[in-house]
Amino acid sequence: MKIVVSLTSPDEIQKAVALGADFIELRLDLMGEDLSSAMAGCSGDCAAPIIATLRSREEGGKFTGDAEQWFSTIQPFLDLVDYVDVERKFRKFAPMICYQHTTIIASAHIRYMPSPDDLRAIERDLRSYGDIPKIAVTPASAHDLLDFLSFTLDAEKPIITTVMGGEFRYARTFLPFFGSETVYCHIGTPTAEGQYDIRELEQLQELLAYR
């Protein structure tokens, strides 16, 4: 299980690495319009791979521009980061991103719980243009969560799965035990409802892990 620390400021990169982050996610949509400091942060030495994410409002972020604006914002980072999060509506830019030898996390953030068949269809769609699918769902019941755990267990790997919202936030801690590649957390400023602080997450993982 790998830990992704999601940040709203590049100034926190070294702190996140020191706390044990395996990956750094820079939430560009939460950094305002001037991203020069984010670019400077990416160009420095970083012991962890960096993910550039410009999350749209429809999928839980702050970005409200069109597809061309999305790519024009992401493009300067392609030589500076290791991964780019690409939502389905921005998929037409995937070949250009791959050309830069940047790994694509193809993501879908869904404000309901898809059926098992729909989950498999979403996974196939994400894999058609990305390297690692990331599926975030919003369970409405414990039965929904069991279905999602079963999907994660049986899905082709690698895959990233997580939940949206606070009601079932505890699922973030054990989805990696069912095959999710990473878990997203913060170091003081959550970038999504339900995220754990990395220190809480590490304690929970240690308690849950079999020894």
Number of C-alpha atoms within 10 A of each C-alpha: 14 14 20 24 30 30 24 20 18 21 13 18 26 16 12 21 17 10 13 16 25 17 25 30 27 27 22 24 21 17 17 10 9 9 17 10 13 19 15 12 19 22 13 10 9 14 14 18 15 22 26 26 21 24 22 18 12 12 15 15 17 17 18 14 12 11 14 11 12 19 19 10 16 18 16 13 20 19 13 18 20 20 25 27 24 29 23 17 12 15 18 13 16 20 13 13 22 17 10 12 13 20 20 26 24 27 27 22 21 17 17 13 19 18 12 14 10 11 19 17 13 19 21 14 15 24 19 12 20 25 17 21 29 26 22 21 21 21 22 13 11 10 10 18 18 13 17 27 22 15 18 25 17 12 16 14 13 13 22 22 27 25 26 23 15 13 14 17 15 14 19 21 19 18 23 23 15 16 22 24 20 21 23 27 27 25 19 13 14 17 19 16 13 19 26 24 16 23 15 15 19 16 10 15 16 11 10 12 9 6 5
